[in-house]
Amino acid sequence: MATIRDVRIDAGLGMVVQRWRSTEDGLFLRARGQREEVRLVCRCGRSHWIVREQYAIGSASLLVMCHTCGTRGSFLLEGVTLPTP
């Protein structure tokens, strides 16, 4: 089994997320240019996040907030399409 690499929230700024999943072990991101997914870790050392997707005309973002200390971050989502109303 492959080892999951941890990425601190500060080091992940500017990362473009193609896929994400949340499990009891943390928030896992697949970023553009990365072969493996990574686990997002907060400055406080925890990896449990409140996650929200936000959509605007022409773009989508993944908004995260640490469940423990409240640290926030956002990432551009790539390849997301909205259904036509």
Number of C-alpha atoms within 10 A of each C-alpha: 3 5 7 11 12 14 16 18 20 12 10 16 12 10 16 19 22 18 16 16 12 15 9 7 10 16 20 22 21 18 21 14 10 11 8 13 20 21 22 24 22 24 12 12 13 16 23 21 23 14 19 12 13 13 14 8 6 7 13 18 18 19 17 21 17 22 15 14 13 13 14 15 16 21 19 20 22 16 10 15 10 9 5 4 3
